């Protein structure tokens, strides 16, 4: 996965906006105003921050060298994934979906209904 395919995939999700709340080098993907994914444009290798269930976050860090505690995020709920080719795109899309779903589940019912 490259940054362009990451961006395109995030934007396929219902209700998602792409914003630059932390300056021109960091792109945040939000659903109903809540961040579910971040990437930094000025880092090599390319990496993404994704929200994750705490138990799953720990498991992924143990299983994959490219998954680290979330950089500049709550390390219990966020992972940073270094996109180094070791994780297949389909798996990365599953992790993006998981992050999006966690955020959607936390939204008020009325807002969630608009996203279905």
Beta strands, then each sheet from edge to edge (+ up, - down):
strand 1: 16-19
strand 2: 26-31
strand 3: 34-40
strand 4: 47-51
strand 5: 67-69
strand 6: 78-82
sheet 1: 1+ 2- 3+ 4- 6+ 5-
end
